[in-house]
């Protein structure tokens, strides 16, 4: 679990720096900061999304994931959990910003293939290089995101602990089922959700990004079906 705690620490440290910067930021600079964070998110998402080698899996996963998430009201539930954390720790910040910061940063830090591969390497081989690299990247991203959303970004360490911690503990059992194809498709679908974050930040549309999280599960299931459904 060392790798998980290092990743959490980097996000916490980056968030602290971003919050300090946010508190000293004049209102006139808020818009360019939002635009910069949006462009960064959009660029990261595009880089991740183009890793897909099975466009049908990518498309079906996004569509089914969005429908499923909307039906289950996943974004709403994640926001409620963010509000629970806010009230539990008596955080003095606007509800909208805290919940959005928690949701957005949780997706950013947990949706990439580096989370999966790095956790597997840490859990099965004791190799931490990939997670350490991810931790550095996440720390810098946390600076930008907390400048926009505030302390809610710091609380995304709860998501990192639960998600990457579970992957690390279960790595010996899960690793045989994970292929390069699966990592590519999971990363591509995760990239699509990160692109949605960028679109929201740029105010091009209002997308309930959390409702598309089931798309990642669908991409895993569809990759497992490739040997049986050839046109995938």
Secondary structure, DSSP 8 states (H G I E B T S, - for coil): -HHHHHHHHHHHHHHHHHHHHHHT--GGGHHHHHHHHHHHHHHHHHHHHTT-S-HHHHHHHHHHHHHHHHHHTHHHHHHHHHHHHHHHTT--S-HHHHHHHHHHHHHHHHSSHHHHHHHHHHHHT---HHHHHHHHHHHHHHHHHHHHHGGGGGGGHHHHHHHHHHHHHTHHHHGGG--HHHHHHHHHHHHHHHHHHHHHHTTS----GGGGTHHHHHHHHHHHTTTT-TT-
